[in-house]
Amino acid sequence: MSRDYPIEIGQRFEERQSAVFGRQRRTLWRVTAVTPRTDGLVHVTVVKEDDATDMRTFSGPTLMDSSRFWPAPIENGSPLTED
């Protein structure tokens, strides 16, 4: 893991989205894999918390971009929380 991107498996992020029909949508993603590359870039795989079939991979800088994502607290009882 790069020191510049302190992203860890299990960490949650909220995607910043504009309001749809006056309602703010809240999309939460949980980190399932962090893959450092030889060129120094970090790839992060996330899964949508309310639809585990929706997986995406972002670069570390994209996930850390506060205009696109905000860190979200880890909550017990989340669909991806292991018991």
Secondary structure, DSSP 4 states (H G I P E B T S, - for coil): --TT----TT-EEEEP---BTTB---EEEEEEEEEE-TTS-EEEEEEETTEEEEEEEEEHHHHT-TTTEEEE---TT-TT---
